[in-house]
Amino acid sequence: MIENITSTDRFLYHYTKSSTAIDYILKDRNIKFGAYTKTNDPKETKTWEFTVGTNGSIDYGKYRDAEESAWLSNELKGRARVACFSQDSGPLTGCHLSDIFRRGFCKPHMWAHYAENHSGVCLVFDRQKLSQAITSQTPDGEIIMAGPVSYIDKGVVPDLYGDQAYLINADVLEAVGREKYPALHMKTHYKTLFFEKMIDWLNEAEWRFVIFSDTDNDVFIEYGDALVGIVFGDGTSKETIRTAMQLGRPYGVQCTGLTWKNCSPWYDFGNPLYLRKPWGELD
């Protein structure tokens, strides 16, 4: 997962606390899709504001914007479950000496914000295998959305003649009814609603999966052999490293760490903790 990597589409990276990784993700061998409203972006946690409009001649004056807006926002956000990852940034040359700055597991601000200020872990997943696991375990009829997040700053005044993501189309609503409308609106505008963030988030290089689910609870997906690596931070404790390696070793999970030499990140190649030994034997 370090040397001779030239594809930016191969891996996904999930930063997390040591306790979360050990007590849940590695021990239970699954990942959680949490409520969309529990992310750390106000765009996603706050109630969306929609207006009612028409592309035809329907009298939409009978609709109350505030009521319809609250209804659709709750339908879209309330059913969305999300799992977030980082990805590699191109181009990758295959030379790990220079590519380290573009790798998804080497983002200092991600370590600081999501992985206990460099003392947590970054889990490395094979993207194709993870996608297959999510697809195979999602019930028929539930919608899966996946892809990279786009970063764009949009003003508060909407472009009603362009992107109509925050416009409730009364024509469609009356044609299909309230039960079917939220899914159609989501399919039409999912990129704006679920896969756009302000440019300030750009360096996260986020890739996310969103499941439009019928459950009111979190969704858990067994990742199987999709977990291929664990990267430990510069301050991750030896106890965490030992325990995580013991949990991952039976499944062939590669482990390494990041360290810092003056102003530069580097791989902790010389650390004997990462040397392979017979099962269960660690320094």
Long-range contacts (C-beta under 8 A, 24 or more apart in sequence): 1-124, 1-228, 1-229, 1-254, 1-256, 2-96, 2-256, 2-267, 3-94, 3-96, 4-94, 4-96, 5-88, 5-92, 5-94, 5-96, 5-99, 5-103, 6-92, 6-93, 6-94, 7-92, 8-87, 8-88, 8-89, 8-90, 8-91, 8-92, 9-87, 9-127, 10-88, 10-126, 10-127, 10-128, 11-87, 11-88, 11-104, 11-124, 11-125, 11-126, 11-127, 11-228, 11-229, 12-85, 12-86, 12-87, 12-104, 12-124, 12-125, 12-127, 12-130, 12-207, 13-85, 13-86, 13-87, 13-104, 13-105, 13-122, 13-123, 13-124, 13-125, 13-231, 14-83, 14-84, 14-85, 14-86, 14-122, 14-123, 14-125, 15-86, 15-107, 15-110, 15-111, 15-113, 15-114, 15-115, 15-120, 15-121, 15-122, 16-114, 16-115, 16-120, 16-121, 16-122, 16-123, 17-115, 17-116, 17-120, 17-121, 18-116, 18-119, 18-120, 18-121, 18-236, 18-237, 18-240, 18-244, 20-120, 21-120, 21-121, 21-123, 21-230, 21-244, 22-240, 22-243, 22-244, 22-247, 25-123, 26-244, 26-247, 26-248, 27-247, 28-220, 29-222, 29-223, 29-224, 29-227, 30-220, 30-221, 30-222, 30-223, 31-83, 31-220, 31-221, 31-223, 32-83, 32-218, 32-219, 32-220, 33-81, 33-82, 33-83, 33-209, 33-211, 33-213, 33-218, 33-219, 33-220, 33-221, 34-81, 34-82, 34-83, 34-218, 35-80, 35-81, 35-82, 35-218, 36-77, 36-80, 36-81, 36-82, 36-194, 36-210, 37-77, 37-78, 39-82, 39-84, 41-197, 41-201, 43-197, 43-198, 44-77, 47-73, 47-74, 47-77, 48-72, 48-73, 48-76, 48-77, 48-166, 48-193, 49-73, 49-166, 50-166, 50-167, 50-168, 51-166, 51-167, 51-168, 52-167, 52-168, 52-170, 53-160, 53-164, 53-167, 53-168, 53-169, 53-170, 54-169, 54-170, 54-171, 55-169, 55-171, 56-171, 58-170, 58-171, 58-174, 60-170, 63-168, 63-170, 68-168, 69-168, 71-178, 72-168, 72-181, 72-182, 72-185, 75-182, 76-182, 76-185, 76-186, 76-193, 79-182, 79-212, 79-213, 79-214, 80-194, 80-210, 80-211, 80-212, 80-213, 81-210, 81-211, 81-213, 81-215, 81-218, 81-219, 82-194, 82-208, 82-209, 82-210, 82-211, 83-208, 83-209, 83-221, 84-206, 84-207, 84-208, 85-125, 85-206, 85-207, 85-208, 86-110, 86-204, 86-205, 86-206, 86-207, 87-127, 87-148, 87-205, 87-206, 87-207, 88-205, 89-205, 96-267, 100-265, 100-266, 100-267, 101-265, 104-205, 105-231, 105-258, 106-258, 106-265, 107-203, 107-204, 107-205, 108-265, 109-203, 109-204, 110-204, 111-233, 111-234, 111-258, 115-233, 116-233, 116-235, 117-235, 118-233, 118-234, 118-235, 118-236, 119-233, 119-235, 119-236, 119-237, 119-240, 120-233, 120-236, 121-230, 121-231, 121-232, 121-233, 121-236, 121-240, 121-244, 122-230, 122-231, 122-232, 122-233, 123-227, 123-229, 123-230, 123-231, 124-227, 124-228, 124-229, 124-230, 124-231, 124-254, 125-223, 125-226, 125-227, 125-228, 126-225, 126-226, 126-227, 126-228, 127-207, 129-223, 129-224, 129-225, 129-226, 130-223, 130-226, 131-209, 132-226, 133-221, 133-222, 133-223, 133-224, 133-226, 134-209, 134-211, 134-221, 137-221, 137-222, 138-211, 138-221, 139-214, 141-214, 142-211, 142-212, 142-213, 142-214, 143-183, 143-186, 143-187, 143-211, 143-212, 144-209, 144-210, 144-211, 144-212, 145-190, 145-194, 145-195, 145-209, 145-210, 145-211, 145-212, 146-207, 146-208, 146-209, 146-210, 147-191, 147-195, 147-207, 147-208, 148-195, 148-205, 148-206, 148-207, 149-195, 149-196, 149-197, 149-201, 149-204, 149-206, 149-207, 149-208, 150-191, 150-195, 150-196, 150-197, 151-196, 151-197, 151-198, 151-199, 151-201, 151-202, 152-196, 152-198, 152-199, 153-198, 153-199, 154-196, 163-189, 163-192, 164-189, 165-189, 165-192, 165-193, 183-212, 186-212, 225-251, 225-252, 227-251, 227-253, 228-252, 228-253, 228-254, 229-253, 229-254, 229-255, 229-256, 230-254, 230-255, 230-256, 231-255, 231-256, 231-257, 231-258, 232-256, 232-257, 232-258, 232-268, 233-257, 233-258, 234-258, 234-259, 234-260, 238-273, 241-273, 242-273, 242-282, 245-273, 245-274, 245-282, 246-280, 246-282, 249-279, 250-279
